[in-house]
Amino acid sequence: MGKPLTSWNEYNYSLLEICKLQKSANKGNYEDAYKLGMHYFLIKKNDKKSIYWLKKASYGNHIEAIRQLIKYYLFVNTDESKEFLKLYKQRLKEIALTNMKSENFYYADLDLDS
């Protein structure tokens, strides 16, 4: 069957690796910001830090970071979360339409048609 596309264990970083990722992410490496977001979400179970790093990754239009933010905000029921959800849905649509890659067009199952 093959290896799963992603595993929580791939985001289980040592303290040294976290420091390197933070330094890189703070210099604008959006992939490293995404990795930190996933580390704090999956390994540390720290939503606040996870959202911080995922938002940082989203500034670079990191599609997976935006998808994770959408999933998060779908389950948080506040007025603020509704605004963020609307923002990230729109951003994902814009990126998908700009890139015109088929892997970016799964947003219907996340209710991104509106």
TIZA-860836 format. One record per residue (C-alpha): residue number from 1; x, y, z. Coordinates in steps of 0.05 Angstrom, whole numbers, always signed. Layout:
% residues N
NUFI  resi    east   north      up
NUFI   NUM       X       Y       Z
...
***
This chain:
% residues 114
NUFI  resi    east   north      up
NUFI     1      +0      +0      +0
NUFI     2     +58     +47     +12
NUFI     3     +75     +98     +64
NUFI     4     +23    +149     +87
NUFI     5     +32    +218     +58
NUFI     6     +45    +248    +126
NUFI     7     +56    +223    +196
NUFI     8     +55    +259    +263
NUFI     9    +124    +230    +276
NUFI    10    +156    +270    +220
NUFI    11    +141    +333    +261
NUFI    12    +173    +306    +325
NUFI    13    +234    +352    +327
NUFI    14    +290    +357    +377
NUFI    15    +302    +423    +414
NUFI    16    +361    +438    +368
NUFI    17    +318    +425    +306
NUFI    18    +263    +470    +333
NUFI    19    +313    +526    +344
NUFI    20    +339    +519    +273
NUFI    21    +268    +518    +245
NUFI    22    +249    +580    +285
NUFI    23    +310    +618    +261
NUFI    24    +295    +599    +189
NUFI    25    +220    +613    +195
NUFI    26    +234    +681    +225
NUFI    27    +277    +696    +164
NUFI    28    +218    +681    +118
NUFI    29    +222    +607    +105
NUFI    30    +148    +590    +101
NUFI    31    +159    +515     +97
NUFI    32    +196    +516    +163
NUFI    33    +141    +559    +194
NUFI    34     +91    +505    +171
NUFI    35    +134    +450    +202
NUFI    36    +134    +487    +268
NUFI    37     +59    +497    +264
NUFI    38     +49    +423    +254
NUFI    39     +99    +406    +310
NUFI    40     +61    +449    +360
NUFI    41      -6    +421    +336
NUFI    42     +10    +347    +332
NUFI    43     +66    +338    +382
NUFI    44     +60    +392    +434
NUFI    45     -16    +400    +430
NUFI    46      -7    +476    +435
NUFI    47     -60    +509    +391
NUFI    48     -36    +580    +405
NUFI    49     +35    +567    +381
NUFI    50     +11    +523    +325
NUFI    51     -35    +577    +298
NUFI    52     +20    +629    +305
NUFI    53     +68    +589    +260
NUFI    54     +14    +567    +211
NUFI    55      -7    +639    +202
NUFI    56     +65    +658    +190
NUFI    57     +69    +604    +137
NUFI    58      +4    +628    +106
NUFI    59     +36    +696     +93
NUFI    60     +77    +661     +40
NUFI    61     +14    +628     +11
NUFI    62     +35    +560     +38
NUFI    63     -25    +519     +16
NUFI    64     -20    +465     +69
NUFI    65     -15    +517    +124
NUFI    66     -77    +551     +98
NUFI    67    -113    +485     +95
NUFI    68     -95    +470    +167
NUFI    69    -119    +539    +189
NUFI    70    -185    +527    +153
NUFI    71    -194    +460    +187
NUFI    72    -178    +492    +254
NUFI    73    -226    +550    +245
NUFI    74    -282    +503    +222
NUFI    75    -284    +475    +292
NUFI    76    -277    +540    +331
NUFI    77    -343    +575    +339
NUFI    78    -330    +649    +352
NUFI    79    -342    +712    +313
NUFI    80    -267    +720    +304
NUFI    81    -259    +649    +279
NUFI    82    -314    +660    +227
NUFI    83    -276    +721    +200
NUFI    84    -211    +682    +197
NUFI    85    -246    +624    +163
NUFI    86    -275    +670    +110
NUFI    87    -206    +701     +99
NUFI    88    -170    +635     +91
NUFI    89    -223    +605     +47
NUFI    90    -217    +665      +0
NUFI    91    -141    +662      +1
NUFI    92    -141    +588     -16
NUFI    93    -189    +600     -74
NUFI    94    -144    +656    -101
NUFI    95     -82    +613     -96
NUFI    96    -116    +554    -129
NUFI    97    -143    +597    -186
NUFI    98     -75    +630    -195
NUFI    99     -36    +565    -196
NUFI   100     -89    +525    -234
NUFI   101     -62    +459    -207
NUFI   102    -111    +403    -196
NUFI   103     -85    +387    -126
NUFI   104    -108    +457    -104
NUFI   105    -180    +443    -124
NUFI   106    -204    +398     -68
NUFI   107    -234    +456     -31
NUFI   108    -306    +435     -44
NUFI   109    -301    +382     +12
NUFI   110    -281    +438     +60
NUFI   111    -343    +478     +40
NUFI   112    -301    +530      +3
NUFI   113    -350    +541     -53
NUFI   114    -380    +603     -22
***
